[in-house]
């Protein structure tokens, strides 16, 4: 059995099982009711920075048996579009099984998607989503996909393939896109850039998001998975993309002169 071992336990989030479960539960607000959704955009920084935004999203989601997670490729390793061939991903809370049946079907639907472990072995942006999913649904299964090529057609191919996959299932998988927002500018500048990107997300416009981010020099690291998610959402007839939480790293550091933005969005 092939296990993708945790790369960031003890750094981005607590490394001990008991402490991690407490950490995640404290980040999940108690006064919200989970709802059915097509997908969501969630941040992926260390929990001390983006955890409250991620928790605001996960607390509001009904978690089905399987989740497709689209993430960026920060390391530059591996294939431009890569599905991890592991049997499971490990966190301090235990192992999350990879749904190989869904993964193989997704590869049939998206020919550009390759089986490739190198793209995932050090990638934190998908890993940090798993403890939230494990706390909310311990038996959840995973379809891990990274997108690393700045190619709108590739995002369309993967997004529309995911929509076809979701449409085939009696219990529809949830689609998550892992993304932080603008990086390392002042809160004032970064906030304006984030609002421009979020306006396109709220409009459910994948082409608009892709163009706005690259033409506006917005350093939204997960624009590719977010664009693919919007293509999937459009095919699936999404009606709304709702921002449920926003924050930036300056809320933790106390320094608004250079921040990373975080936003949580639920698409239904």
Beta strands, then each sheet from edge to edge (+ up, - down):
strand 1: 3-4
strand 2: 39-42
strand 3: 66-72
strand 4: 81-83
strand 5: 88-91
strand 6: 94-98
strand 7: 114-115
strand 8: 141-147
strand 9: 174-178
strand 10: 183-185
strand 11: 241-248
strand 12: 259-267
sheet 1: 1+ 5+ 6- 8- 3- 9- 2- 12+ 10-
sheet 2: 1+ 5+ 6- 8- 4+ 7+
sheet 3: 1+ 5+ 6- 8- 3- 9- 2- 12+ 11-
end
